[in-house]
Amino acid sequence: MPLHDMWPARYQQAPQAVRDAYAFAVGHQAELRYIPCFCGCGISAGHRDNGDCFVQAETVPGTFLLDPHGFVCGTCVGVALDTRSMLASAMSLKAIRADIDTKWSATGPATPTPYPDE
């Protein structure tokens, strides 16, 4: 229940960058559904976007089932934190997607993520 600052022990023991990525992903699923990941998790784990690297489902409003993949993948964390930074600078989702694709595409295969309309 992240909205009540209740996280599992694995989250609390993770490095700060990983915790930041999970916290961002929980609150920004709408944006991350347009941001791919490039670690191969689309093939290996069936992920569709960067948000899937951190959140499996919202079981009830405000309660999330976390995906453990983000705890061990620096690519997933890097993409999420880059997205967070660009959103904070008021970039459009389309511009963010273009920058993420440019920066991360050489890392590995992209998840099958749709492009934003805006």
C-alpha positions in Angstrom: 0.0 0.0 0.0 2.4 2.7 -1.2 -0.1 5.5 -0.7 0.2 4.7 3.0 4.0 4.2 2.8 3.5 0.5 3.4 6.0 -1.5 1.3 7.3 -5.0 1.4 10.6 -5.8 3.2 12.4 -6.4 -0.2 11.5 -2.8 -1.2 12.7 -1.4 2.1 16.1 -3.2 1.8 16.6 -2.2 -1.9 19.0 0.6 -2.9 17.6 4.1 -3.1 17.5 4.2 -6.9 15.4 1.0 -7.0 13.0 2.3 -4.4 12.7 5.5 -6.3 11.9 3.6 -9.5 9.2 1.5 -7.8 7.6 4.5 -6.2 7.6 6.3 -9.5 6.1 3.3 -11.3 3.3 2.9 -8.8 2.2 6.5 -9.3 2.8 6.7 -13.1 1.4 3.6 -14.7 -0.6 5.8 -17.2 2.6 7.3 -18.5 4.8 4.2 -18.3 2.4 2.2 -20.5 4.0 4.2 -23.4 7.6 3.7 -22.3 9.3 0.5 -23.4 12.0 -1.5 -21.5 15.0 -2.8 -23.3 16.4 -5.6 -21.1 14.6 -8.4 -22.9 11.8 -8.7 -20.3 9.2 -8.5 -23.1 10.4 -11.9 -24.3 11.5 -13.5 -20.9 8.7 -12.2 -18.7 5.9 -11.1 -21.1 6.2 -7.4 -20.1 4.5 -4.9 -22.4 6.1 -1.7 -21.0 8.4 -0.3 -18.4 5.6 -0.1 -15.8 5.3 -3.9 -16.0 8.9 -4.2 -14.7 7.7 -2.9 -11.4 3.9 -3.5 -11.0 2.1 -6.7 -11.8 -1.4 -5.4 -10.8 -3.4 -3.1 -8.7 -5.3 -5.6 -6.7 -7.6 -3.1 -5.1 -7.4 0.7 -5.3 -4.1 1.8 -3.7 -2.8 -1.8 -3.2 -0.3 -3.1 -5.7 1.3 -6.4 -6.4 4.9 -5.6 -7.3 6.8 -7.4 -10.0 10.2 -8.6 -8.6 12.0 -8.0 -11.9 12.7 -4.3 -11.2 14.7 -5.3 -8.0 17.4 -6.9 -10.1 17.4 -5.0 -13.4 19.4 -1.8 -13.8 18.0 -1.2 -17.3 14.4 -1.2 -15.9 15.4 1.2 -13.1 17.4 3.4 -15.5 14.5 3.7 -18.0 12.0 4.5 -15.2 14.2 7.1 -13.6 15.0 8.8 -16.9 11.3 8.9 -17.6 10.7 10.5 -14.2 13.3 13.1 -14.8 11.9 14.0 -18.2 8.3 14.2 -16.9 9.5 16.5 -14.2 11.0 18.8 -16.8 7.5 19.0 -18.5 8.5 17.1 -21.7 5.6 15.6 -23.6 5.2 11.8 -23.6 6.0 11.7 -27.3 9.3 13.5 -26.7 10.1 11.3 -23.7 9.4 8.2 -25.7 11.7 9.4 -28.5 14.5 10.2 -26.0 14.1 6.8 -24.2 14.2 4.9 -27.5 17.3 6.8 -28.6 19.2 6.3 -25.4 18.2 2.7 -24.5 17.5 0.9 -27.8 21.0 -0.4 -28.2 20.7 -2.1 -24.8 18.4 -4.9 -26.0 15.1 -5.7 -27.5 12.2 -3.4 -26.7 9.0 -4.5 -25.1 6.0 -4.3 -27.5 4.9 -0.9 -26.2 2.4 1.4 -28.1 3.4 5.0 -28.9 1.6 7.9 -27.2 -0.8 10.0 -29.3 0.2 13.4 -27.8 
